[in-house]
Each structure stands twice: as structure tokens, then as C-alpha cells.
């Protein structure tokens, strides 16, 4: 009996032209073709020094319609519909980028960047793009892959990637968390009490504090699911995306890492003086 799924496409989301480009870079007979990369010259050389070779530039994209949610003007609250939409859109872009890396038989992706832009023809539509350089081990060691035998993802620069590997750590995945939050408006009485005074705004403070904490907590949960020891290179950004002035998104992202040996020797820093103008 023939398995009908035996010849099914493992990555149906990838467009035909993307597959053609990736197959050309992957090459044939164990000989890879021309690679592409958004690494700088220094990053490219340090990635090679770390024992990896660039396989090709990989991209994932998702144009997403962001839904609508009403908020209580006088209440601090998470906008769960918007939170889930923005997280899912980024996840789709990241997954497709990882699928491109799998097509290249890569072991990981370094220098990942996430971008968001709204479409001019419809402000309810936003494109989420993930871009990075897929790499593979020169010695064929597959032990650097993420759980599930998938390519690891990392937003570390080539320099940071080299330093971390030399210190005895490796990336297991790029982890993220987000929270879209509505900050309550002031009542007339609250506004009147602040006129002409230096005074903390507890309502605003607590709202923004809660939103950041929710985003951070969700990123940490992702890292725990990867059995990581910690997260490096954490970055927190804020965005409004044209919503109400009282609605804001906190997005946090970093690279989850695990140790590869017990001895974590840190290379001695060297002083470098630039001679550029």
C-alpha cells in the first residue's frame, strides 16, 4: 500500500520562486551553490571562524489583518485580540523563515531581524517580516540544532555568536513575548488633582508596568519550553501602530541559550582603536 503523504510537500507555505532560489543555493551532489547573506564582512568571517558556513539568506513573511477590540476608557486592560494577532503574525513569519532554512539543510539562522510595516492601502493590514542568514556546520555536526531537529534561530550578531560559542554556550532559539495594553484615561477629578504639581501618575505607571511584565513573562515561558539556561540580548520595544493614543504594544525578544560544556572560558577582550575619521 502506498503512503499518499510520502511525496507531499513539507513546506507548502513557501512560494515556488522561493523554493527555486533555495534549491539553487543548496546545490546538488553535496556541492552547494552560491550563497547570499546580510552579514557584514566581520560577521561573515567570525561565523566561519566559529565553524559554520553561510547557506543563504532566508526570509519569512505574513500580511495579517488585525482585528478590532473595544476597551473600557476608564480601565487598564490587555487588548487580547490585538496581542494574539500581532504574536501570531510574527510567529508565521518566523516559521516560514525557519522553513526556508530547512530547505537549505541549515543548522541555524543568525542575525535575525523582525520588521513590521502597515500597508498604505489598508491600515488594518500589516506585513510582518523575519530575515536572517542560514548557516550550517562545516563538520556536519547536527548537535547545534534546536529541539525537534529544527534549525536554531538567533538575533545575535556574528561577533556575539562567535564569542558565545567560544565561551561554551550555543543558541537554541529566538524567544519573544508581547502584550497590547489599554491605559485608562483620567477622570476629571484625577486630572484636576495633578494640575501644577509634581506627582506620580499611579494609574499610568501600573498599566505600563503590567504590560511589560506580561510580555517578559511570555518570553520566559518560551525559553523554558526550549529547556534553556537563560536569555541573552533581550530587547524591549514599544509600538502604537495607529491605534488609540492610550493603546500600546510592548514587544520583547531575545536569544535562549544552553551550555555546551562546563568550562566557560571567556576570551580576553582586546583594545581596538579605529583609524577611521
C-alpha positions as semicolon CSV with decimal commas, in nm:
position;residue;x (nm);y (nm);z (nm)
1;X;0,000;0,000;0,000
2;X;0,140;0,341;-0,099
3;X;0,152;0,624;0,152
4;X;-0,026;0,919;-0,011
5;X;0,175;1,161;0,205
6;X;0,515;1,017;0,113
7;X;0,574;1,274;-0,161
8;X;0,382;1,560;-0,005
9;X;0,549;1,899;0,016
10;X;0,687;1,951;0,370
11;X;0,676;2,330;0,328
12;X;0,360;2,417;0,131
13;X;0,363;2,778;0,254
14;X;0,677;2,864;0,058
15;X;0,613;3,021;-0,286
16;X;0,754;2,841;-0,593
17;X;1,013;3,111;-0,667
18;X;1,145;3,090;-0,311
19;X;1,190;2,714;-0,348
20;X;1,373;2,761;-0,678
21;X;1,609;3,012;-0,519
22;X;1,672;2,789;-0,217
23;X;1,728;2,476;-0,426
24;X;1,983;2,665;-0,637
25;X;2,175;2,770;-0,324
26;X;2,155;2,422;-0,174
27;X;2,316;2,275;-0,485
28;X;2,345;1,911;-0,583
29;X;2,568;1,616;-0,504
30;X;2,689;1,764;-0,179
31;X;2,825;2,074;-0,353
32;X;2,648;2,391;-0,250
33;X;2,580;2,677;-0,487
34;X;2,621;3,050;-0,447
35;X;2,514;3,173;-0,100
36;X;2,358;3,508;-0,007
37;X;2,395;3,678;0,331
38;X;2,313;4,000;0,511
39;X;2,613;3,953;0,742
40;X;2,879;4,221;0,746
41;X;3,232;4,123;0,642
42;X;3,342;4,091;1,005
43;X;3,035;3,885;1,094
44;X;3,083;3,659;0,793
45;X;3,446;3,584;0,885
46;X;3,369;3,528;1,255
47;X;3,084;3,289;1,173
48;X;3,329;3,089;0,960
49;X;3,586;3,104;1,241
50;X;3,322;2,957;1,474
51;X;3,291;2,651;1,248
52;X;2,985;2,750;1,045
53;X;2,931;2,832;0,679
54;X;2,656;3,059;0,540
55;X;2,396;2,863;0,345
56;X;2,187;3,157;0,228
57;X;1,968;3,448;0,327
58;X;1,625;3,333;0,444
59;X;1,302;3,530;0,471
60;X;0,958;3,472;0,618
61;X;0,657;3,697;0,564
62;X;0,295;3,731;0,672
63;X;0,045;4,003;0,582
64;X;-0,208;3,997;0,861
65;X;-0,543;4,164;0,918
66;X;-0,551;4,293;1,275
67;X;-0,895;4,273;1,432
68;X;-1,078;4,527;1,645
69;X;-1,148;4,529;2,016
70;X;-1,338;4,774;2,233
71;X;-1,176;4,898;2,553
72;X;-1,321;5,044;2,871
73;X;-1,190;5,401;2,867
74;X;-1,155;5,413;3,245
75;X;-0,984;5,075;3,287
76;X;-0,634;4,938;3,248
77;X;-0,670;4,616;3,048
78;X;-0,490;4,394;2,800
79;X;-0,627;4,403;2,445
80;X;-0,612;4,027;2,398
81;X;-0,743;4,027;2,039
82;X;-0,463;4,261;1,931
83;X;-0,200;4,080;2,138
84;X;-0,283;3,745;1,980
85;X;-0,295;3,891;1,628
86;X;0,050;4,051;1,648
87;X;0,205;3,746;1,810
88;X;0,056;3,504;1,557
89;X;0,167;3,718;1,262
90;X;0,528;3,728;1,388
91;X;0,515;3,354;1,458
92;X;0,403;3,284;1,100
93;X;0,688;3,494;0,960
94;X;0,943;3,324;1,190
95;X;0,813;2,976;1,099
96;X;0,837;3,043;0,725
97;X;1,190;3,178;0,765
98;X;1,279;2,859;0,953
99;X;1,120;2,651;0,675
100;X;1,345;2,824;0,420
101;X;1,644;2,732;0,638
102;X;1,526;2,369;0,642
103;X;1,508;2,375;0,261
104;X;1,878;2,471;0,269
105;X;1,952;2,189;0,516
106;X;2,088;2,456;0,751
107;X;2,156;2,404;1,121
108;X;2,055;2,752;1,230
109;X;1,984;3,116;1,148
110;X;2,189;3,408;1,282
111;X;2,131;3,782;1,282
112;X;1,751;3,751;1,268
113;X;1,561;4,078;1,233
114;X;1,186;4,125;1,272
115;X;1,015;4,410;1,087
116;X;0,657;4,540;1,087
117;X;0,503;4,784;0,843
118;X;0,146;4,887;0,769
119;X;0,004;4,873;0,419
120;X;-0,086;5,213;0,277
121;X;-0,395;5,077;0,101
122;X;-0,546;4,941;0,425
123;X;-0,431;5,047;0,772
124;X;-0,586;4,732;0,920
125;X;-0,326;4,525;0,731
126;X;0,033;4,487;0,847
127;X;0,322;4,294;0,697
128;X;0,547;4,107;0,939
129;X;0,887;4,004;0,801
130;X;1,163;3,789;0,952
131;X;1,507;3,799;0,785
132;X;1,834;3,626;0,871
133;X;2,127;3,424;0,738
134;X;2,101;3,045;0,749
135;X;2,423;2,865;0,847
136;X;2,541;2,506;0,866
137;X;2,826;2,329;1,048
138;X;3,130;2,260;0,833
139;X;3,196;1,932;1,015
140;X;2,838;1,807;0,969
141;X;2,766;1,808;1,345
142;X;2,386;1,830;1,387
143;X;2,411;1,879;1,763
144;X;2,364;2,253;1,730
145;X;2,007;2,223;1,606
146;X;1,706;2,325;1,816
147;X;1,466;2,075;1,979
148;X;1,270;1,883;1,717
149;X;1,577;1,878;1,490
150;X;1,487;2,221;1,351
151;X;1,737;2,497;1,272
152;X;1,804;2,722;1,570
153;X;1,717;3,091;1,543
154;X;1,911;3,378;1,695
155;X;1,913;3,757;1,673
156;X;2,275;3,773;1,789
157;X;2,529;3,946;1,566
158;X;2,810;3,744;1,411
159;X;3,051;3,883;1,672
160;X;2,826;3,787;1,964
161;X;2,759;3,445;1,809
162;X;3,135;3,375;1,784
163;X;3,202;3,498;2,139
164;X;2,922;3,289;2,287
165;X;3,030;2,968;2,112
166;X;3,389;3,020;2,223
167;X;3,269;3,070;2,580
168;X;3,086;2,735;2,577
169;X;2,726;2,829;2,501
170;X;2,503;2,781;2,197
171;X;2,168;2,931;2,092
172;X;1,859;2,709;2,092
173;X;1,603;2,958;1,967
174;X;1,483;3,313;1,940
175;X;1,212;3,372;2,201
176;X;0,958;3,651;2,217
177;X;0,663;3,783;2,410
178;X;0,421;4,069;2,356
179;X;0,131;4,250;2,514
180;X;-0,106;4,510;2,370
181;X;-0,246;4,713;2,657
182;X;-0,502;4,989;2,705
183;X;-0,404;5,257;2,956
184;X;-0,706;5,405;3,131
185;X;-0,797;5,770;3,080
186;X;-0,801;6,012;3,371
187;X;-1,127;6,118;3,525
188;X;-1,185;6,495;3,552
189;X;-1,121;6,469;3,926
190;X;-0,789;6,290;3,875
191;X;-0,680;6,545;3,617
192;X;-0,769;6,839;3,845
193;X;-0,558;6,697;4,132
194;X;-0,244;6,693;3,913
195;X;-0,264;7,047;3,777
196;X;0,055;7,236;3,857
197;X;0,201;6,954;4,071
198;X;0,499;6,720;4,056
199;X;0,324;6,391;4,124
200;X;0,343;6,030;4,008
201;X;0,056;5,906;3,793
202;X;-0,012;5,566;3,956
203;X;-0,272;5,463;3,701
204;X;-0,032;5,510;3,409
205;X;0,264;5,365;3,598
206;X;0,080;5,047;3,690
207;X;-0,063;4,999;3,343
208;X;0,271;5,021;3,164
209;X;0,439;4,813;3,435
210;X;0,181;4,535;3,398
211;X;0,209;4,535;3,017
212;X;0,588;4,499;3,023
213;X;0,571;4,224;3,282
214;X;0,321;4,023;3,073
215;X;0,546;4,047;2,766
216;X;0,857;3,947;2,967
217;X;0,676;3,657;3,131
218;X;0,564;3,517;2,795
219;X;0,917;3,536;2,656
220;X;1,049;3,347;2,960
221;X;0,787;3,075;2,915
222;X;0,906;3,020;2,557
223;X;1,265;2,985;2,681
224;X;1,161;2,735;2,948
225;X;0,987;2,527;2,682
226;X;1,322;2,509;2,499
227;X;1,491;2,398;2,826
228;X;1,721;2,700;2,804
229;X;1,952;2,814;3,082
230;X;1,895;3,181;3,007
231;X;1,819;3,451;2,753
232;X;2,076;3,697;2,615
233;X;2,043;4,009;2,405
234;X;1,693;4,091;2,533
235;X;1,537;4,396;2,366
236;X;1,210;4,566;2,460
237;X;1,034;4,791;2,208
238;X;0,714;4,990;2,218
239;X;0,472;5,048;1,932
240;X;0,133;5,206;1,872
241;X;0,063;5,117;1,505
242;X;-0,201;5,388;1,469
243;X;-0,437;5,268;1,739
244;X;-0,584;5,494;2,006
245;X;-0,324;5,707;2,184
246;X;-0,396;5,505;2,500
247;X;-0,322;5,165;2,337
248;X;0,038;5,047;2,318
249;X;0,223;4,723;2,244
250;X;0,528;4,605;2,435
251;X;0,732;4,353;2,238
252;X;1,028;4,173;2,389
253;X;1,270;3,939;2,210
254;X;1,598;3,764;2,286
255;X;1,804;3,450;2,221
256;X;1,766;3,149;2,451
257;X;2,094;2,966;2,515
258;X;2,223;2,644;2,673
259;X;2,576;2,543;2,781
260;X;2,773;2,301;2,562
261;X;3,046;2,239;2,817
262;X;3,115;2,300;3,185
263;X;3,422;2,517;3,130
264;X;3,311;2,864;3,022
265;X;3,640;3,032;2,937
266;X;3,581;3,390;2,828
267;X;3,820;3,518;2,559
268;X;4,032;3,807;2,685
269;X;3,900;4,138;2,545
270;X;4,137;4,326;2,317
271;X;4,159;4,701;2,279
272;X;4,093;4,816;1,921
273;X;4,138;5,175;1,811
274;X;3,959;5,289;1,498
275;X;4,161;5,490;1,249
276;X;3,852;5,599;1,059
277;X;3,759;5,968;1,052
